[in-house]
């Protein structure tokens, strides 16, 4: 079975809405995000291991920077770092991103059958641009990004807001994620979930 076949089989059920994370789930852009974290830190004299980005995947960027500060005993201002990282990513990386093909194909195959939301810890501008580049924008009915809720993943708030905006019960939503924070958020919201990064062809 292909990854798309497996994902299609796993997502069968009485769901009214599919909620997809963006970075690392719909967009194959995690390496770009790692590179921008590493470069901004290096520009300020701190050499970080990109593995920390995997460790805290799904957290809002300021939270990741707080963890970097703890781990490396540095004092980056989260908002300043986030702005530098965003500018670098948006200006030099975003145009070159590709889809996680089986997840993008899954969204396209189900867009007319269930309600579609994208729930991300990224900035609204970057996520909208990403969805445009991936040719998915017109199929996404609701977008919840950083700043739309007071608390981000791993709290349930972003997923609950997406369900509310789509007019469906949380229990009728299925979440597609690639990070532990997103899974915790989905569980806290009372939603079923699939870790797309754990799916391998059989």
C-alpha positions as CSV (number, residue, x, y, z in Angstrom):
1,X,0.0,0.0,0.0
2,X,1.2,3.5,-0.7
3,X,1.3,6.2,2.0
4,X,-1.8,7.8,0.5
5,X,-3.6,4.5,0.6
6,X,-2.7,4.0,4.3
7,X,-3.6,7.5,5.2
8,X,-7.0,7.1,3.4
9,X,-7.7,3.9,5.3
10,X,-6.7,5.3,8.6
11,X,-8.9,8.4,8.1
12,X,-12.1,6.4,7.4
13,X,-14.9,7.1,9.9
14,X,-17.7,9.4,10.7
15,X,-15.7,12.6,10.6
16,X,-17.1,15.9,9.6
17,X,-13.8,17.8,9.5
18,X,-10.1,17.1,8.8
19,X,-7.7,19.5,10.5
20,X,-4.2,19.5,9.1
21,X,-1.0,21.0,10.6
22,X,1.0,22.8,8.0
23,X,4.8,22.8,8.5
24,X,6.1,19.2,8.3
25,X,2.6,17.9,7.7
26,X,1.3,19.5,4.5
27,X,4.6,21.3,3.7
28,X,8.0,19.5,3.5
29,X,9.7,22.5,5.0
30,X,11.1,21.4,8.3
31,X,14.7,21.4,7.1
32,X,14.2,25.0,6.0
33,X,12.8,25.9,9.4
34,X,15.8,24.2,11.1
35,X,18.2,26.0,8.8
36,X,16.7,29.4,9.6
37,X,16.9,28.8,13.4
38,X,20.5,27.7,13.1
39,X,21.5,30.6,10.9
40,X,19.9,33.3,13.0
41,X,21.5,31.8,16.1
42,X,24.9,31.6,14.3
43,X,24.6,35.2,13.2
44,X,24.5,36.1,16.9
45,X,27.4,33.8,17.9
46,X,25.5,30.8,19.1
47,X,25.9,27.4,17.5
48,X,22.8,25.3,18.0
49,X,22.1,21.7,17.1
50,X,19.1,21.6,14.7
51,X,17.8,18.5,16.5
52,X,16.3,20.8,19.2
53,X,13.8,21.9,16.5
54,X,12.6,18.4,16.1
55,X,12.4,18.0,19.8
56,X,10.1,20.9,20.2
57,X,8.2,20.6,16.8
58,X,4.8,22.1,16.9
59,X,5.4,24.6,19.7
60,X,5.0,28.3,18.8
61,X,8.3,29.8,17.7
62,X,8.8,32.0,20.8
63,X,8.4,28.9,23.0
64,X,11.1,27.1,20.9
65,X,13.4,30.1,21.4
66,X,12.8,30.0,25.2
67,X,13.9,26.3,25.1
68,X,17.0,27.3,23.1
69,X,17.8,30.0,25.7
70,X,17.6,27.4,28.4
71,X,19.6,24.7,26.6
72,X,22.4,27.0,25.4
73,X,22.4,29.5,28.3
74,X,21.7,32.4,26.0
75,X,19.3,35.3,26.1
76,X,17.7,35.7,22.7
77,X,14.6,37.9,22.8
78,X,11.9,35.6,21.5
79,X,10.1,38.3,19.5
80,X,13.3,39.7,17.9
81,X,14.5,36.2,17.0
82,X,11.2,35.2,15.6
83,X,11.1,38.3,13.3
84,X,14.6,37.6,12.0
85,X,13.8,34.0,11.4
86,X,10.5,34.8,9.7
87,X,12.2,37.4,7.4
88,X,14.9,34.9,6.4
89,X,12.4,32.1,5.8
90,X,9.9,34.2,3.9
91,X,12.5,35.9,1.7
92,X,14.9,33.1,1.0
93,X,13.2,29.7,1.6
94,X,9.5,29.8,1.2
95,X,9.4,29.8,-2.6
96,X,11.3,26.5,-2.8
97,X,9.1,24.4,-0.5
98,X,7.4,21.3,-1.7
99,X,4.4,19.4,-0.4
100,X,4.4,16.3,1.7
101,X,2.8,14.7,-1.3
102,X,0.6,12.0,0.2
103,X,-0.8,14.4,2.8
104,X,-1.5,17.2,0.2
105,X,-3.2,14.6,-2.0
106,X,-5.2,13.3,0.9
107,X,-6.5,16.9,1.6
108,X,-7.4,17.4,-2.1
109,X,-9.2,14.0,-2.3
110,X,-11.4,14.9,0.7
111,X,-11.9,18.6,0.2
112,X,-15.4,18.2,-1.2
113,X,-16.4,15.5,1.3
114,X,-15.5,16.9,4.7
115,X,-14.7,20.4,6.0
116,X,-11.1,21.3,5.8
117,X,-9.1,23.4,8.3
118,X,-5.4,24.1,8.7
119,X,-4.1,24.6,12.3
120,X,-0.6,25.9,12.6
121,X,1.8,27.5,15.1
122,X,3.3,29.5,12.2
123,X,2.5,33.1,11.3
124,X,-0.6,33.8,9.3
125,X,1.3,35.4,6.5
126,X,3.8,32.5,6.1
127,X,1.1,29.8,6.3
128,X,-1.1,31.6,3.8
129,X,1.9,31.9,1.4
130,X,2.8,28.3,2.0
131,X,-0.7,27.1,1.1
132,X,-0.7,29.3,-2.0
133,X,2.6,27.8,-3.2
134,X,1.3,24.3,-2.6
135,X,-2.0,25.1,-4.5
136,X,-4.1,24.2,-1.5
137,X,-5.5,27.6,-0.4
138,X,-8.9,27.3,-2.2
139,X,-9.6,24.1,-0.4
140,X,-9.0,25.3,3.1
141,X,-12.1,26.7,4.8
142,X,-10.6,27.7,8.1
143,X,-7.1,28.8,9.0
144,X,-5.9,29.1,12.7
145,X,-2.4,30.4,13.2
146,X,-0.1,31.9,15.8
147,X,-1.9,34.7,17.6
148,X,-5.4,33.5,16.9
149,X,-5.6,31.9,20.4
150,X,-3.9,33.0,23.6
151,X,-2.4,29.6,24.0
152,X,-0.9,27.5,21.2
153,X,-0.2,23.8,20.9
154,X,0.2,21.7,23.1
155,X,-2.9,23.3,24.5
156,X,-6.2,22.4,22.7
157,X,-7.2,26.0,22.0
158,X,-6.2,26.2,18.3
159,X,-8.0,23.0,17.4
160,X,-11.1,24.0,19.4
161,X,-11.2,27.3,17.6
162,X,-11.0,25.6,14.2
163,X,-13.8,23.3,15.1
164,X,-15.9,26.2,16.3
165,X,-15.3,28.2,13.1
166,X,-16.2,25.1,11.0
167,X,-19.3,24.6,13.1
168,X,-18.5,21.0,14.1
169,X,-18.1,19.2,17.4
170,X,-14.5,18.5,18.4
171,X,-15.2,14.7,18.5
172,X,-16.2,14.9,14.8
173,X,-12.7,16.2,13.8
174,X,-9.7,14.2,12.8
175,X,-6.3,15.8,13.2
176,X,-3.2,15.2,11.0
177,X,0.1,16.1,12.7
178,X,3.8,15.4,12.7
179,X,4.8,16.6,16.2
180,X,4.2,15.6,19.8
181,X,2.9,19.1,20.7
182,X,0.2,18.8,18.1
183,X,-0.8,15.3,19.2
184,X,-1.1,16.5,22.8
185,X,-3.2,19.5,21.6
186,X,-5.5,17.2,19.6
187,X,-6.0,14.8,22.5
188,X,-6.7,17.6,24.9
189,X,-9.3,18.9,22.4
190,X,-11.0,15.4,22.4
191,X,-10.1,14.8,18.8
192,X,-8.7,11.7,17.1
193,X,-5.3,12.1,15.4
194,X,-2.9,10.6,12.9
195,X,0.9,11.1,13.0
196,X,1.7,11.4,9.3
197,X,5.4,11.0,9.9
198,X,4.9,7.5,11.2
199,X,3.3,6.2,8.0
200,X,5.5,4.1,5.8
201,X,4.6,2.2,2.7
202,X,4.0,-1.5,3.1
